[in-house]
Amino acid sequence: MQTTFTEGRHAAEFVLSEANRARSRDNLLLAASQNIIAGSILVASGDGQPYSVLPVAGLDAEAVGEKLAISLYNITTGAAENTRQVAGITRDAALAAQGIITR
C-alpha cells in the first residue's frame, strides 16, 4: 500500500517577486495572543502600533486600518507578549493570491 504525504505551507511561498535589497519587507511588531500563518493579512491601526490578523469582516475597505502587511512566516505570540516580531511584506511585491490567508 502506498503512503500519502501532505506537504504543509512554506514560509514566503506566495511571493512571486520583490523589490531589490529586501525593500518590500519590514519587521512587524505583533500584538499579543496571535496565531499567525504565513500568508496572513495583518493590520495595525497606525505607526508604532502592533499588527494583528485581519479578520474577514475587516476586508471591507472602509474598515481596514492604515497599515497592512502580509506575514512571511508562521508565528504564535503569548498572551503577555508585546515584543515578538515577524518579517512581512509591506510594499512593492507581486504575490500569488492563492497563497494569501483570509480568516
Buried (B, 14 or more C-beta within 10 A) or exposed (E): EEEEEEEEBEBBEBBEEBEEEEEBBBEBBBBBEBEBBBBBBBBBEEEEBBBBBBEEEBEEEEEEBEBBBBBBBBBEBEEEBEEBBBBBBBEEBEBEEEBEBEE
